[in-house]
Amino acid sequence: MNFSERILKVKPSPTLAITALANSLKAKGVDVIGFGSGEPDFDTPDFIKDAAVRALNAGKTKYTPAGGIVELKEAIAKKFKKDNNLSYETSNVTVNCGGKHSFYNLMQIFLNDGDEVIIPAPYWVSYPSIVLLAGGNPVILNSREENNFKVTPDEIKAVISNKTKAIVINSPSNPTGSMYNKKELKAIADVLAEYDIAIISDDIYESLIYDNNTFTNIANISDEIKNKTIVLNGVSKTYSMTGWRIGYMAASQDIIKKVEIIQSQSTSNPTSIAQWAALEALSGDQSIIQKMLEVFDRRRKIIIDGLNAIEGITCNKPDGAFYAFPNITGVLKHKGWDSVKAKYQDVNNSSALCSYLIQEAGVAAVPGVEFGSDSHLRLSFATSDENIIKGVDRIKSAVEKMI
């Protein structure tokens, strides 16, 4: 069988693979602490699950419009106005089968073969692959750790070409947790205003922000920038609804129409009962968000303090999301590192270290190379305090064996 060149360029999601490996080992009785999962470890709130049950009992199990039920679109528009001070009509909103699907649909309607998408690194693992699947070229723009992994206007301008179709802004970021403030976004907007480039603002971690920081979307900068911007969001992280697969976007009516055309010919509508559950999530009790945030904030402090206490590891404190992105450069200088690298025979340092940690310490982390930086690992702190403490202690012991 001859497969397409596009699929041969793409590999499975490494974050899902690490989580699956950790779960497989646990099922075999191996004591593994998993830091790979990109989802809250809380159950979906009961009032949201109850809404899904009501929808089932009411027979709301048939096809819906490809872009989602109007009630959910109205709730999304209200959310944008209330939380972000962004005004959209329902014709500016569409519902997709998760945030990943939202980005996939956009790339399918935007890109011709050879078109470029600027992706700041470190990046969410799926951005480059989805660009490749649409025939585009991901242009990776490396950020600097000393700038808290945020790219500057001059750095952006330097990689814009006549093939540039879009740029991705993920704030707060997966995997670094870094977040752009309003001043930084204004400076970026001033550059992008000069070009006919779509701005894709992935806000999926918008609700998970620490230290009383304020979230700003680049679409808030001006009407001109808003017209260039596609805002992506969803219920997965905010309401612990990852498996429900409901993402959404807001953009110009023309973009939304094109997205709904491709969705009508691919997935059709997002799951009907999940849409009714998402409606309840957006319209119901929002106090659950603050409760979840308080837990994540406590865990953030535990994991960052623990990682920074390990010789050879340094870790910035994330502004948002639930990931730590420790720098492992110092570990590679330990006298035992060469033997570890040789044992696991991996050209990538972060992959070799992750193999060592899962085999020797029972800790599953994701190699930073999968996010565009081989000098880092990604650890999700969407797990219990006990697991974080135990897992970081195991990492510390494993690293100390190399000193």
C-alpha positions in Angstrom: 0.0 0.0 0.0 1.4 3.4 -1.0 0.4 6.1 1.5 0.2 9.8 1.0 3.4 11.9 1.6 1.5 14.0 4.2 0.7 11.1 6.5 4.3 9.8 6.3 5.5 13.2 7.6 3.4 12.9 10.8 3.8 10.7 13.8 1.3 9.9 16.6 0.8 12.4 19.4 3.7 11.9 21.9 1.6 13.1 24.9 -1.1 10.6 24.2 1.6 7.9 23.7 3.3 8.6 27.0 0.0 8.5 28.9 -0.9 5.3 27.2 2.5 3.8 28.1 2.1 4.8 31.7 -1.4 3.4 31.9 -0.2 0.1 30.3 2.6 -0.3 32.8 0.2 0.5 35.7 -2.2 -2.2 34.4 0.7 -4.7 34.6 1.3 -3.8 38.2 4.2 -1.5 37.6 4.4 1.4 40.0 4.5 4.4 37.6 3.8 8.1 38.3 2.5 9.8 35.2 3.3 13.4 34.4 2.3 13.1 30.8 -1.4 13.8 30.8 -2.7 17.0 29.4 -6.0 16.9 31.1 -7.4 17.9 34.6 -7.6 15.0 36.9 -10.9 16.2 38.3 -14.2 14.6 37.3 -16.6 16.6 35.1 -18.9 18.5 37.5 -22.2 16.7 38.3 -24.4 19.6 37.0 -22.8 19.2 33.6 -23.2 15.5 33.5 -26.8 15.9 34.6 -27.4 18.1 31.6 -26.1 15.4 29.3 -28.4 12.9 31.0 -31.4 15.2 30.5 -30.5 15.6 26.8 -30.3 11.8 26.4 -33.7 11.3 28.1 -35.2 14.1 26.0 -34.1 12.3 22.8 -31.6 15.0 21.8 -29.5 12.3 20.1 -30.0 13.2 16.4 -28.0 15.3 14.0 -27.6 18.9 14.8 -26.4 21.7 12.4 -22.8 21.0 11.4 -21.5 24.0 13.3 -23.5 23.3 16.5 -26.8 24.1 18.1 -27.8 27.7 18.2 -28.3 27.6 22.0 -24.6 26.7 22.4 -23.5 29.3 19.9 -25.4 32.0 21.9 -23.8 30.9 25.1 -20.3 31.0 23.5 -21.0 34.6 22.2 -22.1 35.6 25.7 -19.0 34.1 27.2 -16.8 36.1 24.8 -18.6 39.3 25.8 -18.6 38.6 29.5 -15.1 37.2 29.9 -13.2 38.8 27.1 -15.1 42.0 26.1 -15.3 40.6 22.6 -18.5 41.1 20.7 -19.6 38.3 18.3 -22.9 37.3 16.7 -23.8 33.6 16.5 -22.8 33.8 12.8 -19.2 34.5 14.0 -19.1 31.3 16.1 -18.8 27.6 15.3 -18.5 24.5 17.5 -16.0 21.8 16.7 -15.0 18.3 17.9 -12.4 19.6 20.4 -9.8 22.3 20.3 -7.5 20.2 18.1 -10.3 19.8 15.6 -10.8 23.6 15.5 -7.1 24.1 14.5 -7.3 21.3 12.0 -10.3 22.8 10.3 -8.6 26.2 10.1 -5.5 24.8 8.4 -7.7 22.9 5.9 -9.5 26.1 4.8 -6.4 28.4 4.9 -3.5 26.5 3.4 -2.4 25.7 -0.1 0.6 23.5 -0.6 3.7 25.4 0.5 1.9 28.1 2.5 3.7 28.9 5.8 2.4 29.1 9.4 4.6 30.7 12.0 4.7 28.6 15.2 6.6 29.9 18.2 8.6 27.3 20.0 8.2 25.6 22.4 4.8 24.7 20.9 1.9 22.3 21.4 2.9 19.1 19.8 0.1 19.0 17.3 0.5 22.4 15.6 3.3 21.4 13.2 1.7 18.1 12.3 -1.7 19.6 11.6 0.0 22.2 9.3 1.8 19.4 7.5 -1.4 17.5 7.0 -2.9 20.5 5.3 0.1 20.7 2.9 1.6 23.7 4.7 5.1 24.3 6.1 5.4 25.0 9.8 7.9 27.8 10.4 9.3 27.2 13.8 10.2 30.5 15.6 12.4 29.7 18.6 11.8 31.7 21.8 14.3 32.4 24.5 14.0 31.0 28.0 15.3 34.2 29.5 12.3 36.0 27.9 10.0 33.4 29.6 9.6 31.6 26.2 7.8 34.5 24.6 8.7 35.8 21.1 9.3 39.4 20.3 7.9 41.6 17.5 11.3 41.8 15.8 11.7 38.0 16.0 8.3 37.6 14.3 9.0 40.1 11.6 12.2 38.4 10.7 10.4 35.1 9.7 7.5 36.6 7.8 7.6 35.9 4.1 5.4 36.2 1.1 4.2 32.6 1.9 3.2 33.4 5.5 -0.5 32.6 5.9 -0.9 32.6 9.7 0.8 32.9 13.0 -0.2 31.0 16.2 -0.3 32.6 19.6 -0.9 30.1 22.5 -1.3 32.0 25.7 -1.1 30.6 28.4 1.2 28.2 26.6 1.3 24.4 26.5 4.1 23.4 27.3 5.7 26.4 29.1 2.8 28.0 30.9 4.0 31.4 29.8 1.5 34.2 29.0 1.7 37.4 27.0 0.5 40.6 28.8 -1.4 43.4 27.0 1.7 45.5 26.4 3.5 42.6 24.7 0.5 41.7 22.6 0.1 45.4 21.5 3.7 45.4 20.3 3.1 42.1 18.3 -0.2 43.5 16.9 1.6 46.6 15.7 3.9 44.4 13.5 1.1 42.1 12.3 -1.1 45.0 11.3 1.3 45.6 8.4 0.6 42.2 6.9 -2.2 40.1 5.5 -1.7 37.3 8.0 -4.3 35.5 10.0 -3.7 35.5 13.8 -4.8 32.3 15.5 -5.2 32.8 19.2 -5.4 29.5 21.1 -6.9 30.4 24.5 -7.7 26.9 25.8 -5.9 27.6 29.1 -7.4 31.1 29.5 -9.1 30.2 32.9 -6.0 28.7 34.5 -4.0 31.8 35.3 -2.0 32.4 38.5 -0.7 35.2 40.7 -3.7 37.5 40.0 -2.5 38.0 36.4 -5.0 39.3 33.8 -5.7 37.5 30.6 -5.7 39.5 27.4 -6.5 38.3 23.9 -4.7 40.0 21.0 -8.2 40.6 19.5 -8.7 43.1 22.3 -6.0 45.4 20.9 -8.1 47.0 18.1 -10.9 46.3 15.7 -8.4 45.9 12.9 -6.5 43.2 14.7 -9.8 41.5 15.8 -10.8 41.2 12.1 -7.5 39.3 11.5 -7.9 37.1 14.6 -9.5 33.6 15.0 -10.1 32.9 18.6 -9.9 29.2 19.6 -11.2 27.9 22.9 -13.2 25.0 24.4 -14.6 23.3 27.5 -11.9 20.6 27.9 -9.5 22.2 30.4 -11.8 24.8 32.1 -14.5 22.3 33.0 -12.5 19.0 33.0 -14.4 17.8 29.9 -11.5 16.5 27.7 -13.3 13.4 26.6 -16.5 15.3 25.6 -14.7 16.8 22.6 -16.2 20.2 22.4 -14.0 23.1 21.1 -15.2 26.3 19.5 -14.0 29.3 17.6 -14.9 32.9 16.8 -13.9 34.7 13.6 -15.3 36.5 10.6 -18.5 35.1 9.1 -16.6 34.1 6.0 -14.1 32.0 7.9 -16.9 30.4 10.0 -18.9 29.5 6.9 -15.8 27.8 5.4 -15.1 25.9 8.6 -18.7 24.6 8.7 -18.5 23.5 5.1 -15.4 21.3 5.8 -17.0 20.1 9.0 -20.2 19.1 7.2 -18.1 17.0 4.8 -15.9 15.4 7.5 -17.2 14.9 11.0 -20.6 16.5 10.6 -21.8 17.9 14.0 -20.0 17.5 17.3 -21.8 15.0 19.5 -25.3 16.2 20.2 -25.4 15.4 24.0 -21.9 16.8 24.5 -23.1 20.1 23.0 -26.0 20.3 25.6 -23.5 19.5 28.4 -21.2 22.3 27.1 -24.1 24.7 27.1 -24.7 23.9 30.8 -21.0 24.3 31.5 -20.8 27.8 30.0 -24.1 28.9 31.5 -24.0 27.2 34.9 -22.1 27.6 38.1 -18.6 29.0 37.4 -17.3 28.8 40.9 -15.9 25.4 40.1 -13.2 27.1 38.0 -11.8 29.0 41.0 -11.8 25.8 43.1 -9.8 23.9 40.5 -7.4 26.8 40.0 -6.6 26.9 43.7 -5.7 23.2 43.7 -3.5 23.7 40.6 -1.8 26.7 42.1 -0.8 24.7 45.2 0.5 21.9 43.0 2.4 24.4 40.8 4.3 25.6 43.8 5.1 22.0 45.0 6.4 20.8 41.6 8.4 24.0 40.8 10.1 24.1 44.2 10.8 20.4 44.0 12.3 20.5 40.5 14.5 23.5 41.3 15.9 21.6 44.2 17.4 18.9 41.9 21.0 19.5 40.9 21.2 20.1 37.2 17.6 21.1 36.7 16.1 24.6 36.6 12.5 25.5 36.0 10.6 28.7 35.4 7.4 29.2 37.3 4.5 29.0 34.8 2.0 31.9 34.5 -0.9 29.6 33.6 -2.0 26.1 32.5 -0.8 23.0 34.5 2.6 22.2 33.1 6.2 22.5 34.3 8.9 22.8 31.6 12.2 22.1 33.4 15.5 22.8 31.8 17.7 19.7 31.9 20.9 21.2 30.5 22.7 20.7 33.9 21.8 17.0 34.0 23.7 16.5 30.7 26.9 17.6 32.5 26.7 15.0 35.2 29.5 12.4 34.9 27.0 9.5 34.6 25.0 11.0 31.7 27.1 9.6 28.9 26.4 6.0 30.1 22.7 6.8 30.3 22.6 8.2 26.8 24.5 5.2 25.5 22.2 2.7 27.2 19.0 4.2 25.7 20.6 4.9 22.3 18.5 8.0 21.5 19.9 10.9 19.5 17.7 13.3 21.6 18.8 14.0 25.1 15.3 14.7 26.4 14.0 11.4 25.0 16.9 9.4 26.5 16.3 11.0 29.9 12.6 10.2 29.7 13.4 6.6 28.9 15.8 6.5 31.8 13.2 8.0 34.2 10.4 5.6 33.3 12.6 2.5 33.3 14.7 3.3 36.3 12.5 5.6 38.4 8.9 4.8 37.4 8.2 8.3 36.3 6.6 9.2 32.9 7.4 12.6 31.5 7.2 13.9 27.9 10.5 14.7 26.1 10.9 18.4 25.4 12.1 17.7 21.9 8.5 16.9 21.0 7.6 20.5 21.8 10.6 21.9 20.0 13.2 22.0 22.7 15.5 19.1 23.4 16.8 20.9 26.5 13.6 20.4 28.5 11.0 18.0 29.7 7.3 18.6 30.1 5.6 17.5 33.3 1.9 17.9 33.9 0.9 18.7 37.5 -2.7 17.6 36.8 -2.2 14.9 39.4 -2.4 14.6 43.1 -0.1 16.4 45.6 1.1 13.0 46.8 2.0 11.9 43.3 3.8 15.1 42.5 5.9 14.9 45.7 6.7 11.2 45.2 7.4 11.6 41.5 9.7 14.6 41.9 11.6 12.7 44.7 12.1 9.8 42.3 13.4 12.1 39.6 15.8 13.6 42.2 17.1 10.2 43.2 17.5 9.1 39.6 19.4 12.3 38.7 21.6 12.0 41.7 22.8 8.6 40.6 24.4 10.4 37.6 26.3 12.9 39.7 
